[in-house]
Amino acid sequence: MEGKDFVSPENVLGIAKSVLAHRVILSYEAIIDKVDVRDVVYEIASENL
């Protein structure tokens, strides 16, 4: 948090991949297409911030 008293959207995006990736289950099609679950999590998080 770099000495701040609050969390910024950038802080959340910085950890979203690591924290949330294990909670997402990809479809078989996504697995075959070699979609990276961490990229999916990042895209969803960045759309909503």
Secondary structure by P-SEA (a helix, b strand, c coil): ccccccccaaaaaacccccccccccccaaaaaacccaaaaaaaaaaaac
